[in-house]
Amino acid sequence: MKAAKKPAVATWPRDIYNVFKQVGIRQVAYVPDAGHTQLIKSCHADKSMRAISLTTEEEGVAMLAGSWLGGDRGALLMQSSGVGNCINMLGTIRECRFPLLALVTMRGEWGEFNPWQLPMGQGTPKALENAGVVVQRVNEHALVGETVFAAAMMAFQTNRAVAVLIGQRVVGFKDWSK
């Protein structure tokens, strides 16, 4: 049985970009990730946004805290393997009551080929919840935009950390056997 292929051009990154514009995201922190490539390119092309490449994910938590204090809304883009890198920094959100919108492309799930991705991919939701982050998962292309919008509203209206986990079925099956 062959794995279902994702559409040639994924529309969900454009849906997220449109939500960013709608809710006033002006700063986007990211660690380079193939799953977020289209979204990152759109953010870089937008003159009203600053897209900042990070060395590690925890830098993004600090950057977006400063962004919020400076009057801008931001979002953190990362892969599930990077969640473990920012656990300590996530504690500052609960104590300081600033919002964080994180979009996490998942690995270690459906169709994963890399055994190194399994532990953190499987542990990501619980790790985030244990750090006080509200977790919302999306596994269907058509629901990505509205899920990100709902998460953004929750984060920015309640000053909480909210993470949207974009399932590997949305990101796409990686077939390295060819």
ABEGO torsion letter per residue (X at the ends): XBBBBBBABBAAAAAAAAAAAAAGBABBBBBBBAAAAAAAAAAAABAABBBBBBABAAAAAAAAAAAAAAGBBBBBBBBAAAAAAAAAAAAAAAAAGBBBBBBBBBBGBBGBABAAAAAAAAAAAAAAAAAGBBBBBBABAAAAAAAAAAAAAAAAAAGBBBBBBBBAAAAEBBBAAX
